[in-house]
Amino acid sequence: MCGIVGYVGTKDAYPLIIKGLQLLEYRGYDSAGIATYNGKLRVFKKKGKVKDLINLVKESSVPEGTIGIGHTRWATHGLPNDINAHPHLSGDGKLVLIHNGIIENYNVLKEALKKEGHEFISETDTEVLVHLIEETQKRTGLPIEEAVRVALTKVVGAYAIIVMDTDEPDKLVAARKGSPLVLGIGEDEFFIASDPTPIIEHTQKVVFLNDEEIAVVQRSGDFQIKDIDNRIQTPFIQELDMKIAELGKGDFDYYMQKEIYEQPKTIEDCMRGRVNAHEGWVMLSGIKEFSERISKAKRFIVAACGTSWHAGLIGEYLIEELARIPVEVEYASELRYRNPIINSDDVVIALSQSGETADTLAALGLAKEKGALIYGVVNAVGSSIARMTDAGSYIHAGPEIGVASTKAFTGQVTLLTIMAMCLGYERGTIPRSYYLQLIEELANIPSKVARVLENSKKIEYIAGEIKEATNALYLGRGYNFPVALEGALKLKEISYIHAEGYPAAEMKHGPIALIDENMPVIVIATNKSAYEKIVSNIQEVKARKGVVIAVVTEGDKIISDIADYTIEIPDTDEPLTPLLSVIPLQLLSYYIAVMRGCNVDQPRNLAKSVTVE
Ligand code: F6R
């Protein structure tokens, strides 16, 4: 939600910031804005995407200066328009600020500031913040970094901010609480951004700011971090290992398409060093340190949102079947607000691609207070969730930029499969022969995913047949039920077709009423157990003239004869099926969205990293 970038150094700030904003655009694309200073402050802001901002700038002269800040917005307070776009200015026009997050007490602050004579032109909470800093500076005469710190003590809510003071044009001040912020340290230059992607082209040396920390970076090369109580902090400088090539689209039309096609590799990367089919073992170093506590846990609770929550449901099936540990899967947003029973002998697993989802972070905070062990399954290295957990495993999927999650989902499922197998082995709940069989089959999954991807022409054809639908139903049983949910979510979010996922057997308890000749019903029918039941479900749909698209195991004749369209996937062991059966559903949504002219990578109203509640 909102991407922010800042630069101070010796190079032209404008192109650096624009490029940074383009890389962060996945975080929000309602409006974009930039401010630079070169003896004169220049501010440009525009409703729409970064390209609209670039066009606006083209109408005048490109702003000069070696210091600047930029923002790409996902609107919370106030419509997406030019006025509400960031940066926002103080009343005297000397301070400029960009913000990601929500200031919850902005109304109280705004009323108090109005009494002091402040006037506001936007509907945003952010403008209140810059006026608050101005007022603090006016009253105390403090340098900007101190005025920011003192002002923030009055703020309730979440923020990642960068502030530029035209009276001190060699420094930027940044602060965070609840929203991510990274500092990049170059040679006589500093970068600040919501995530490392705008930074890594210039330096791999970064500091991830912690909550309630304020950083001041100076053109001289000095920087300092303090906490909100004015204590100097020792920065933890890390060397990242990210490549700029990972951030491009390559030969693909969309990031989502590229990320779907990367899955044979990303699943392999997730298994590297963790799955050895030759020697017959799986291991997860994350669980080693706490192995006693984890394998003896009374219960696992998975906390996640959206697609990660769907991966969590598959994790429930895997861990309960293979390791016989009870698992509950919770929407993080519900878990945090319902006074749940969480005990110190529970393990709470946080699943998150971004590692920044506000609800998941808050749910973890709660679980931590209750003494549970927190385990993170995260993609974004150094993210807030990754840093908050007691133990964890990265899925190593690389940057996921398409807003609709694909490779992170299969990475999470792969990781949970490995975890379930490790625990099952340790607890003696999985027969050795089955353990070895699953290891061998897991190692085959990347090449089987590649085979599914080779089938894309047929999937594209089917997409063309159903692209005009207004509703769709996704059905699956067992391991394929969460896949049905995920298929429906993918279709909804990028093609704006209403879709529902259901356990196949639930269809007759309500959704069957919706079925007619206009309703595509996508059935994930690869199950070996309950195969006859799923065949009956398909018959029930056909009897009501529904259009059946069935995902089946290669060579399936029975369902192929009944369904209108079939998509074959290679045979595999049932617990591993989701890693294959989800791929055609990702492709189906992708092609439908492209055919409907939708912006696949930046669907309306969505943002990649949901850092607000
Ligand atoms: C859907 C999607 C979202 C995310 C959800 C959680 O395609 O991407 O539903 O899965 O916002 O995000 P993370 O995994 O970053 O916590």
Boltz pocket constraint, residues with backbone or C-beta under 6 A from the ligand:
constraints:
  - pocket:
      binder: B
      contacts: [[A, 305], [A, 306], [A, 307], [A, 308], [A, 309], [A, 351], [A, 352], [A, 353], [A, 354], [A, 355], [A, 356], [A, 357], [A, 360], [A, 403], [A, 404], [A, 405], [A, 406], [A, 489], [A, 493], [A, 607], [A, 608], [A, 609], [A, 610]]
      max_distance: 6.0
